[in-house]
Amino acid sequence: MINRINHRVYSNDYINKSQYGFTPQLSTIDAVMAVKAFVKDGFRSGEVATLVSLNVEGAFSSAWWANILKS
């Protein structure tokens, strides 16, 4: 049944092209690369300021620090 649902959803473009989570063959790397391309294009066209900030605090607060320090 899930195969039938997926076929209908993807063949009729019901999923937004910017949807990366829970999408086959896409990962967080693809999402990061899309953001990078968006910002790069914005710099070229002058639509993005020269200062871009990314908050990654959650990634560091949930890191396994004992293993990081050991490495």
MOPAC internal coordinates of N, CA, C and O (Angstrom, degrees):
PM7 1SCF
backbone

  N    0.0000 0     0.00 0     0.00 0    0    0    0
  C    1.4352 1     0.00 0     0.00 0    1    0    0
  C    1.5335 1   111.12 1     0.00 0    2    1    0
  O    1.2310 1   121.01 1   138.65 1    3    2    1
  N    1.3411 1   115.68 1   -41.35 1    3    2    1
  C    1.4715 1   118.60 1   179.81 1    5    3    2
  C    1.5231 1   111.34 1   -61.96 1    6    5    3
  O    1.2310 1   120.16 1   144.55 1    7    6    5
  N    1.3221 1   117.29 1   -35.45 1    7    6    5
  C    1.4662 1   120.13 1   177.50 1    9    7    6
  C    1.5211 1   111.24 1   -63.31 1   10    9    7
  O    1.2310 1   120.32 1   140.11 1   11   10    9
  N    1.3158 1   116.99 1   -39.89 1   11   10    9
  C    1.4667 1   120.60 1   178.71 1   13   11   10
  C    1.5227 1   111.30 1   -66.27 1   14   13   11
  O    1.2310 1   121.02 1   138.34 1   15   14   13
  N    1.3356 1   115.65 1   -41.66 1   15   14   13
  C    1.4671 1   119.85 1   178.87 1   17   15   14
  C    1.5229 1   109.88 1   -64.62 1   18   17   15
  O    1.2310 1   120.28 1   132.21 1   19   18   17
  N    1.3272 1   117.07 1   -47.79 1   19   18   17
  C    1.4701 1   120.53 1   178.83 1   21   19   18
  C    1.5141 1   111.51 1   -59.12 1   22   21   19
  O    1.2310 1   119.99 1   136.90 1   23   22   21
  N    1.3211 1   117.62 1   -43.10 1   23   22   21
  C    1.4603 1   120.43 1   179.76 1   25   23   22
  C    1.5313 1   110.43 1   -59.45 1   26   25   23
  O    1.2310 1   120.33 1   134.48 1   27   26   25
  N    1.3057 1   116.97 1   -45.52 1   27   26   25
  C    1.4686 1   120.87 1  -179.41 1   29   27   26
  C    1.5323 1   110.95 1   -65.27 1   30   29   27
  O    1.2310 1   120.63 1   135.20 1   31   30   29
  N    1.3133 1   116.41 1   -44.80 1   31   30   29
  C    1.4658 1   120.38 1  -177.76 1   33   31   30
  C    1.5234 1   111.11 1   -63.64 1   34   33   31
  O    1.2310 1   120.28 1   133.50 1   35   34   33
  N    1.3330 1   117.08 1   -46.50 1   35   34   33
  C    1.4680 1   119.88 1  -175.19 1   37   35   34
  C    1.5266 1   112.83 1   -80.07 1   38   37   35
  O    1.2310 1   119.60 1   147.82 1   39   38   37
  N    1.3116 1   118.36 1   -32.18 1   39   38   37
  C    1.4656 1   119.65 1  -179.62 1   41   39   38
  C    1.5243 1   111.95 1   -75.35 1   42   41   39
  O    1.2310 1   119.78 1   159.41 1   43   42   41
  N    1.3300 1   118.02 1   -20.59 1   43   42   41
  C    1.4690 1   121.62 1   179.30 1   45   43   42
  C    1.5217 1   113.01 1  -105.57 1   46   45   43
  O    1.2310 1   120.60 1  -169.81 1   47   46   45
  N    1.3254 1   116.46 1    10.19 1   47   46   45
  C    1.4723 1   122.09 1   178.23 1   49   47   46
  C    1.5242 1   113.34 1    53.97 1   50   49   47
  O    1.2310 1   120.41 1  -135.30 1   51   50   49
  N    1.3330 1   116.82 1    44.70 1   51   50   49
  C    1.4561 1   121.07 1   175.79 1   53   51   50
  C    1.5234 1   111.29 1   -79.86 1   54   53   51
  O    1.2310 1   119.59 1   164.81 1   55   54   53
  N    1.3182 1   118.39 1   -15.19 1   55   54   53
  C    1.4609 1   122.81 1   179.54 1   57   55   54
  C    1.5213 1   108.56 1   -96.93 1   58   57   55
  O    1.2310 1   120.81 1   -45.73 1   59   58   57
  N    1.3143 1   116.06 1   134.27 1   59   58   57
  C    1.4520 1   121.56 1   177.24 1   61   59   58
  C    1.5295 1   109.28 1   -65.20 1   62   61   59
  O    1.2310 1   120.23 1   -37.79 1   63   62   61
  N    1.3093 1   117.17 1   142.21 1   63   62   61
  C    1.4717 1   121.81 1  -179.71 1   65   63   62
  C    1.5284 1   112.03 1   -64.42 1   66   65   63
  O    1.2310 1   119.96 1   161.68 1   67   66   65
  N    1.3251 1   117.68 1   -18.32 1   67   66   65
  C    1.4636 1   121.57 1   178.88 1   69   67   66
  C    1.5227 1   112.35 1   -91.69 1   70   69   67
  O    1.2310 1   119.75 1  -173.00 1   71   70   69
  N    1.3077 1   118.09 1     7.00 1   71   70   69
  C    1.4613 1   122.42 1   178.62 1   73   71   70
  C    1.5234 1   108.91 1   -84.30 1   74   73   71
  O    1.2310 1   120.31 1   -63.50 1   75   74   73
  N    1.3199 1   117.01 1   116.50 1   75   74   73
  C    1.4623 1   120.71 1  -178.63 1   77   75   74
  C    1.5247 1   112.04 1  -111.04 1   78   77   75
  O    1.2310 1   120.04 1   145.78 1   79   78   77
  N    1.3253 1   117.52 1   -34.22 1   79   78   77
  C    1.4538 1   120.39 1   179.64 1   81   79   78
  C    1.5172 1   111.66 1   -71.30 1   82   81   79
  O    1.2310 1   120.60 1   -41.18 1   83   82   81
  N    1.3119 1   116.46 1   138.82 1   83   82   81
  C    1.4587 1   123.38 1   178.00 1   85   83   82
  C    1.5266 1   112.22 1    58.63 1   86   85   83
  O    1.2310 1   121.04 1  -148.74 1   87   86   85
  N    1.3324 1   115.63 1    31.26 1   87   86   85
  C    1.4648 1   120.86 1   178.34 1   89   87   86
  C    1.5231 1   107.93 1  -118.53 1   90   89   87
  O    1.2310 1   120.46 1   -53.99 1   91   90   89
  N    1.3520 1   116.73 1   126.01 1   91   90   89
  C    1.4699 1   119.13 1  -178.85 1   93   91   90
  C    1.5292 1   112.16 1   -59.18 1   94   93   91
  O    1.2310 1   120.89 1   -38.61 1   95   94   93
  N    1.3090 1   115.91 1   141.39 1   95   94   93
  C    1.4664 1   124.43 1   176.09 1   97   95   94
  C    1.5228 1   113.89 1    69.69 1   98   97   95
  O    1.2310 1   119.38 1  -167.23 1   99   98   97
  N    1.3483 1   118.79 1    12.77 1   99   98   97
  C    1.4587 1   121.46 1   176.20 1  101   99   98
  C    1.5159 1   108.62 1  -126.61 1  102  101   99
  O    1.2310 1   120.92 1   -31.52 1  103  102  101
  N    1.3359 1   115.85 1   148.48 1  103  102  101
  C    1.4626 1   120.04 1  -177.54 1  105  103  102
  C    1.5190 1   109.90 1  -138.98 1  106  105  103
  O    1.2310 1   120.98 1     1.68 1  107  106  105
  N    1.3174 1   115.73 1  -178.32 1  107  106  105
  C    1.4550 1   120.53 1   177.21 1  109  107  106
  C    1.5280 1   111.01 1   -64.18 1  110  109  107
  O    1.2310 1   120.51 1   150.91 1  111  110  109
  N    1.3117 1   116.62 1   -29.09 1  111  110  109
  C    1.4797 1   120.16 1   176.89 1  113  111  110
  C    1.5244 1   109.51 1   -62.72 1  114  113  111
  O    1.2310 1   120.25 1   138.09 1  115  114  113
  N    1.3293 1   117.13 1   -41.91 1  115  114  113
  C    1.4602 1   120.70 1   177.88 1  117  115  114
  C    1.5283 1   110.75 1   -62.21 1  118  117  115
  O    1.2310 1   120.44 1   139.92 1  119  118  117
  N    1.3402 1   116.76 1   -40.08 1  119  118  117
  C    1.4623 1   120.41 1   178.36 1  121  119  118
  C    1.5218 1   111.17 1   -64.48 1  122  121  119
  O    1.2310 1   120.29 1   136.46 1  123  122  121
  N    1.3300 1   117.05 1   -43.54 1  123  122  121
  C    1.4648 1   120.85 1   178.79 1  125  123  122
  C    1.5235 1   110.97 1   -63.76 1  126  125  123
  O    1.2310 1   120.56 1   139.14 1  127  126  125
  N    1.3142 1   116.54 1   -40.86 1  127  126  125
  C    1.4669 1   119.63 1   178.80 1  129  127  126
  C    1.5350 1   111.34 1   -65.34 1  130  129  127
  O    1.2310 1   119.88 1   144.99 1  131  130  129
  N    1.3259 1   117.83 1   -35.01 1  131  130  129
  C    1.4680 1   121.56 1   176.70 1  133  131  130
  C    1.5227 1   110.62 1   -65.80 1  134  133  131
  O    1.2310 1   120.37 1   138.73 1  135  134  133
  N    1.3388 1   116.90 1   -41.27 1  135  134  133
  C    1.4640 1   120.43 1   177.21 1  137  135  134
  C    1.5173 1   110.01 1   -64.58 1  138  137  135
  O    1.2310 1   120.46 1   137.48 1  139  138  137
  N    1.3199 1   116.72 1   -42.52 1  139  138  137
  C    1.4695 1   120.81 1   179.42 1  141  139  138
  C    1.5265 1   110.49 1   -60.08 1  142  141  139
  O    1.2310 1   120.19 1   134.59 1  143  142  141
  N    1.3255 1   117.24 1   -45.41 1  143  142  141
  C    1.4660 1   120.95 1   179.50 1  145  143  142
  C    1.5292 1   110.75 1   -64.42 1  146  145  143
  O    1.2310 1   120.12 1   140.05 1  147  146  145
  N    1.3281 1   117.38 1   -39.95 1  147  146  145
  C    1.4551 1   121.71 1   178.98 1  149  147  146
  C    1.5261 1   111.35 1   -61.75 1  150  149  147
  O    1.2310 1   120.87 1   133.60 1  151  150  149
  N    1.3316 1   115.95 1   -46.40 1  151  150  149
  C    1.4645 1   120.66 1  -179.83 1  153  151  150
  C    1.5250 1   110.71 1   -67.04 1  154  153  151
  O    1.2310 1   120.51 1   138.07 1  155  154  153
  N    1.3227 1   116.63 1   -41.93 1  155  154  153
  C    1.4680 1   120.70 1   179.82 1  157  155  154
  C    1.5303 1   110.67 1   -60.95 1  158  157  155
  O    1.2310 1   120.64 1   135.38 1  159  158  157
  N    1.3272 1   116.37 1   -44.62 1  159  158  157
  C    1.4665 1   120.21 1   177.49 1  161  159  158
  C    1.5203 1   111.05 1   -64.26 1  162  161  159
  O    1.2310 1   120.67 1   142.59 1  163  162  161
  N    1.3410 1   116.33 1   -37.41 1  163  162  161
  C    1.4620 1   120.41 1   177.90 1  165  163  162
  C    1.5172 1   112.55 1   -65.16 1  166  165  163
  O    1.2310 1   120.50 1   141.56 1  167  166  165
  N    1.3313 1   116.65 1   -38.44 1  167  166  165
  C    1.4712 1   120.05 1   175.75 1  169  167  166
  C    1.5199 1   110.84 1   -62.21 1  170  169  167
  O    1.2310 1   120.94 1   135.13 1  171  170  169
  N    1.3231 1   115.81 1   -44.87 1  171  170  169
  C    1.4756 1   119.90 1  -178.88 1  173  171  170
  C    1.5251 1   111.73 1   -61.40 1  174  173  171
  O    1.2310 1   120.61 1   139.03 1  175  174  173
  N    1.3310 1   116.43 1   -40.97 1  175  174  173
  C    1.4652 1   119.99 1  -176.36 1  177  175  174
  C    1.5257 1   112.44 1   -86.27 1  178  177  175
  O    1.2310 1   120.01 1   171.32 1  179  178  177
  N    1.3344 1   117.59 1    -8.68 1  179  178  177
  C    1.4543 1   121.26 1  -179.87 1  181  179  178
  C    1.5202 1   113.15 1    82.82 1  182  181  179
  O    1.2310 1   119.91 1  -170.37 1  183  182  181
  N    1.3188 1   117.77 1     9.63 1  183  182  181
  C    1.4615 1   120.88 1  -178.44 1  185  183  182
  C    1.5274 1   112.69 1   -85.86 1  186  185  183
  O    1.2310 1   120.05 1   164.95 1  187  186  185
  N    1.3250 1   117.52 1   -15.05 1  187  186  185
  C    1.4621 1   121.65 1   179.78 1  189  187  186
  C    1.5115 1   108.20 1  -113.58 1  190  189  187
  O    1.2310 1   120.59 1   -48.01 1  191  190  189
  N    1.3282 1   116.48 1   131.99 1  191  190  189
  C    1.4642 1   120.91 1   178.76 1  193  191  190
  C    1.5227 1   109.50 1   -64.02 1  194  193  191
  O    1.2310 1   120.80 1   -15.23 1  195  194  193
  N    1.3133 1   116.08 1   164.77 1  195  194  193
  C    1.4569 1   120.33 1  -177.55 1  197  195  194
  C    1.5118 1   113.00 1   -74.39 1  198  197  195
  O    1.2310 1   119.72 1   169.52 1  199  198  197
  N    1.3296 1   118.14 1   -10.48 1  199  198  197
  C    1.4565 1   120.84 1   179.78 1  201  199  198
  C    1.5263 1   109.08 1  -111.51 1  202  201  199
  O    1.2310 1   121.11 1   -64.07 1  203  202  201
  N    1.3102 1   115.48 1   115.93 1  203  202  201
  C    1.4610 1   121.34 1   178.36 1  205  203  202
  C    1.5168 1   107.18 1  -121.75 1  206  205  203
  O    1.2310 1   120.69 1   -47.30 1  207  206  205
  N    1.3062 1   116.29 1   132.70 1  207  206  205
  C    1.4600 1   121.69 1  -177.30 1  209  207  206
  C    1.5192 1   109.52 1  -118.42 1  210  209  207
  O    1.2310 1   120.61 1   -38.56 1  211  210  209
  N    1.3221 1   116.45 1   141.44 1  211  210  209
  C    1.4572 1   122.04 1   176.77 1  213  211  210
  C    1.5166 1   107.87 1  -129.87 1  214  213  211
  O    1.2310 1   120.40 1   -58.34 1  215  214  213
  N    1.3116 1   116.84 1   121.66 1  215  214  213
  C    1.4541 1   121.72 1  -178.51 1  217  215  214
  C    1.5254 1   108.58 1   -91.08 1  218  217  215
  O    1.2310 1   120.85 1   -67.11 1  219  218  217
  N    1.3094 1   115.98 1   112.89 1  219  218  217
  C    1.4641 1   121.03 1  -179.90 1  221  219  218
  C    1.5242 1   110.62 1  -117.53 1  222  221  219
  O    1.2310 1   120.59 1  -153.15 1  223  222  221
  N    1.3226 1   116.49 1    26.85 1  223  222  221
  C    1.4641 1   120.98 1  -177.40 1  225  223  222
  C    1.5217 1   111.57 1   -57.89 1  226  225  223
  O    1.2310 1   120.17 1   139.52 1  227  226  225
  N    1.3200 1   117.29 1   -40.48 1  227  226  225
  C    1.4578 1   120.56 1  -179.07 1  229  227  226
  C    1.5123 1   112.72 1   -60.32 1  230  229  227
  O    1.2310 1   120.28 1   145.38 1  231  230  229
  N    1.3055 1   117.06 1   -34.62 1  231  230  229
  C    1.4646 1   120.75 1  -179.98 1  233  231  230
  C    1.5325 1   110.25 1   -65.93 1  234  233  231
  O    1.2310 1   120.27 1   142.50 1  235  234  233
  N    1.3103 1   117.09 1   -37.50 1  235  234  233
  C    1.4565 1   120.24 1  -178.36 1  237  235  234
  C    1.5175 1   112.58 1   -81.24 1  238  237  235
  O    1.2310 1   120.02 1   147.46 1  239  238  237
  N    1.3313 1   117.56 1   -32.54 1  239  238  237
  C    1.4599 1   119.42 1  -179.03 1  241  239  238
  C    1.5249 1   111.93 1   -73.33 1  242  241  239
  O    1.2310 1   120.42 1   158.72 1  243  242  241
  N    1.3387 1   116.80 1   -21.28 1  243  242  241
  C    1.4652 1   118.98 1   179.50 1  245  243  242
  C    1.5343 1   111.89 1  -103.52 1  246  245  243
  O    1.2310 1   120.20 1  -172.51 1  247  246  245
  N    1.3245 1   117.22 1     7.49 1  247  246  245
  C    1.4636 1   120.84 1   179.90 1  249  247  246
  C    1.5294 1   110.62 1   -72.42 1  250  249  247
  O    1.2310 1   120.45 1   -27.62 1  251  250  249
  N    1.3013 1   116.75 1   152.38 1  251  250  249
  C    1.4631 1   122.15 1   178.90 1  253  251  250
  C    1.5328 1   107.03 1   -87.03 1  254  253  251
  O    1.2310 1   120.33 1   -90.13 1  255  254  253
  N    1.3175 1   116.98 1    89.87 1  255  254  253
  C    1.4531 1   123.53 1  -170.92 1  257  255  254
  C    1.5161 1   113.38 1   -65.44 1  258  257  255
  O    1.2310 1   119.80 1   148.62 1  259  258  257
  N    1.3097 1   117.98 1   -31.38 1  259  258  257
  C    1.4689 1   119.67 1   179.42 1  261  259  258
  C    1.5274 1   110.10 1   -61.67 1  262  261  259
  O    1.2310 1   120.10 1   138.88 1  263  262  261
  N    1.2964 1   117.41 1   -41.12 1  263  262  261
  C    1.4586 1   121.14 1   178.79 1  265  263  262
  C    1.5278 1   112.38 1   -73.03 1  266  265  263
  O    1.2310 1   120.79 1   144.24 1  267  266  265
  N    1.3295 1   116.09 1   -35.76 1  267  266  265
  C    1.4690 1   119.79 1   178.53 1  269  267  266
  C    1.5292 1   109.85 1   -64.50 1  270  269  267
  O    1.2310 1   120.70 1   133.98 1  271  270  269
  N    1.3292 1   116.27 1   -46.02 1  271  270  269
  C    1.4586 1   119.99 1   179.69 1  273  271  270
  C    1.5241 1   112.03 1   -65.05 1  274  273  271
  O    1.2310 1   120.56 1   143.26 1  275  274  273
  N    1.3236 1   116.54 1   -36.74 1  275  274  273
  C    1.4515 1   120.71 1   177.93 1  277  275  274
  C    1.5372 1   111.56 1   -64.56 1  278  277  275
  O    1.2310 1   121.01 1   141.92 1  279  278  277
  N    1.3261 1   115.67 1   -38.08 1  279  278  277
  C    1.4715 1   120.41 1  -179.06 1  281  279  278
  C    1.5086 1   110.22 1   -71.82 1  282  281  279
  O    1.2310 1   120.10 1   180.00 1  283  282  281

